Amino acid sequence: MKHTWTYANIGGNTRVVIKNGKDIQHLAELDEKLWTVLACPTAGLEIPEESLQCMDTNCDSKIHVADVVATAEWLCKVLRDPQVLFEGKAALALTDIKDDAILAVATPLSVDGVVTLEGVKGAIAGTTIEKQAIPDAPYDGDVIAAYKACQASYAQYFQTMKLQALGLAAMPADAAVPGMTEEQFTEMGKKIAEYEAGKAAAESANAAALTVAQTQYKPLEKLLLLCRDYVTLLHNFVSFQDFYAKRGKALLGRGNADESPWAIFQAGTLVIDQRACNLCLKVSDMGKHNTQAADSGMYLIYCNCKHQASGQTMQIVAAMTVGDIRNLKVGKNALFYDRQGRDWEAEVVKIIDNPISIGQAFWSPYRKLGDWVSGLITKSAAEKEKKSFADLTTKLQTPPAAGQAAQPAQPAPFDIAKFAGIFAAIGMAVGYIGAFFTSLATGVKDIALYAWWALPVAIISLFLVISGPSMVLAWMKLRKRNLAPLLNANGWAVNADAIVNVLFGNTLTEQAQYPIVKLKDPHAKVKKLTKGGKWAIAVAAIILGIAIAVVTLYLCGLRVCACFI
């Protein structure tokens, strides 16, 4: 009878939901085209690597669909009911084990009819064998170490002595003279070599015997590892159930308050600029990741992280999905919490700029305009400073003529004719600006007289004309943000889009929340503007900027017309 699968809309795609042991039993029947993931690496994930290695049947450091299916078939063979896998525990009742060989090993290790992974690992560590005896050392350890330290120089000395006797070499004056004969030296080396060879053989035989003795526990250890981690892999392989699970407020890298699962690729939480980013991935190859990650449409922050206590380092990428750009820039320091709750010092090394929110897109044109104006002012000031310095340097380096004292520079006489045109242009510009503002005031008055709502509508329309295109473009990008390129850049083979829309993105980044504070700042000299006041200033600044731009364009048009007259 054909198995009936359960489907759900998860992350913008219809996906298969693995919900019971029957699904695992029929996993081989699931069309590969319906799997969300086709392959993932065995390293860098939040599943113990030893569990992933148990599933890596061909030992290529990758988990493929075939590996997941083969693991399911093995589990169904050794378990009475694979439904027990959904408990996600590293423990198993003896009554759940169907395989006789595994059951025979598990029974002596069980407590109250339950065998645990901890107990199996303890048995492996405590395995004893009848060891082969290691031969006794012919000399003390210090003597053997001293022999090895001077072995090369002694051998060279004896060789040179033989060549010198034949007249083919001369002994250096500073040569170290051995305290033994060549025969004694050779005999000592022979005894040490025999001892070390016998010791190595005995240790190798003992290690092999220990491995054989421990092998009996390996199937049981594998079973318990998979009991704990296999379903977690399925929820991140067949579908992204864990990633899209409804979750509450995160506890800095340590999961969520409501104990909702995290995806196996979520490495922890990056705290930066009064926000906590929970969509953080480890990066194995920064260059490769930068190339592919831009297709995600997300605002990405790459960080170098260091754990001070252990000295470990790693690279991560965090997706900022809420708020504004604010103080986010390369070189900014932050704090990263891994899934074990350990804190790492983080430094921003690269940013891929994409829309974060609709609000950020609204202010983007004005921010870019401000950056452009600021850049022009800075560039102009730098050029003037450079020119002034160059002129001063030239004057200082040019010596006065012979017999002449240096004369102070005389200011050029004021030429009224030269500046008449400038004064006239300034007067015209002031006149045009005055006329423009008069027209603007008249227009505002007319609009206000037309209807009480006309002026607000006009202002809102002005904002929409400026910010509307940016907001529309941002909305289109935000609803298509895709996690798949980030995973593919880390060696995954994602078979379907993993959309991070606006609503879901709001759950992946947490913003600082403050209570209403009624106490006044004792150090504040100036009363802070209200939110309404800030908006009024912003509107006035925008209108003023538009007015200046219009006047400038108008004057430029007059100048162009004058050229043709």
C-alpha positions, 0 to 999 in steps of 0.5 A: 500500500502506498504511503500517504505523506503529510504536506505543509506550507513551510517558508513559502514552499510546500514541504513534506512533514516528517511526523511519525515512525511510519514516515521513517519506514517509508522514507526511501519512497519519498521522491528526491525532488520533494526533499528540501536539502540534497546534501550537507557537510558533516562539519560546522553544524549544531549536531555532534559530528560523531552522529553525522559520521554515523550517517556518512555511509561512504565517508566523504564528509557529506550527508546525501539523500542516499545516506539519510535513507540508508540510515533510516533502513538500518534503524528500522531493522534494529528497532521494533518501532522507529517512533521511539526516535521522536523522543530525541533521547540518548537512551533506549529501553531494552524492549525497543531493541529488535537486533539480537546482537545489539540487545546482547551487548546492551543488556549488561549495561542497562539500568532498570531496563534502560541503556544510555549513551553515557553508560556505553561510552563508559564501557568503551573507555573501561574496556580491558584486554590482556596486554602484551608485555612491553620489553624492559628498557636497556638503559634509563630514559635519560641515557636513551635521550642523551644517546639520541641527542648526540647520535648524529655527531658521534656517528660523524666523528667515527666516520671522519676518523676512518677517512682520516686514517686513509688520508681522505679527511681531517678532523675539525679542531672543535670536534666533540670527542666521544666518551666511548669507543665505536664498538660501544656506541654501535652496541648501545644503538643496537640495544636501543633500536631493538627495545623501541621496535619491541615496544612499538610492536607490543603497543600496536598489538595492544591497541588493535586488541583494544579496538577489537574489544571495543567494536562490540559496543560500536553498533549500540553506540551508533544506535543511541547517537541516532536515537538522539539526533536522527529526527533532528537531521530529518527536520532540517533535511527533508524540510526546514521544520526547525528553522520555521518553527514558531519561537519566542524570545531567544536566550542568547545562543542557548535556544528559546524561552519556549524551548522551540528548536533551532535549525542545525545551521544556526550557530548562535546569537550576535549582539550588535547595535542594540539588536540580537541577530539569531540567524548566524551561520559559521563560515568556512570559506569567506571569499566563496561565501561573499560571492554567493551570499549576495544573492540572498537579498539579506543585509549580511554582517561578516565577523571574525570571532575569538574565544578568549579562554580557549584561543579558538577562532571562527568566522560567522555571518549574521543576517540583520532583519530588523531596524536600520543601518545606524552604526553598522560598519566595518571595524565595529566590535560586537559579542557573539554567543554560541549554542553552548552559551559561550561568549566570543569577541566579534569584529565586523570585517565585511558588510553586504548591503541590502534592505533591512526594513521598509522604514530603513528604505524610507530614509535611504534616499535622504541618507544617501543625499546627506552622504553625497553632500557630506562627501562633496564638502569633505572633498572640497575642503581637502582640495582647498587645504591641499592647495593652500599647503602646496602654495605655502610650501612653494613660497617657503622653498623659493629663496629671494634673489641675491642681494634682496631681502624677502618682501612680504606679499602685497595684496592685489588691489580690489578690482570693482569691475572684476567683482561687478558680475559676481555681485550681479549674479548673487543679486539675481540668485537672491532674487530668484530664491526670494521669488521661489519662496514667495511662489512656494508660500502662495502655493501652500496658501492656495492649497490650504485654502482649498481644503484643510486636508489638502496640505497634509496630502501634498506633503505626504505625496511629496514624501511618496515621490521621493521615498516611494521607489525605494520603499517599493524596491525594498518591499520586493526584495524583503519578501524574496529574501532567501536563506538558500544561497547562504547555505549553498555557500557553505557546501550545502545543496539546497533543493528549494527556496527558503524564504525569509519574508518580513514577518518571519524576519522580525522573529530572527532579530530582536531589538532593545525594548525600553520602558517609559522613563519619566525621570529627567536627565539632570545633565541635559541642558537643552530639552530634547525634541519630541518625536513630532518635533523631529518629524517637523524638522525632517519635513522642513529640511526635505522641503528646503532641500527641494527648494534649493535644488529647484532654484539651482536647476532654474538658475542653471537653465537660465545660464544655459539659455544665456549661452544661446542668446 
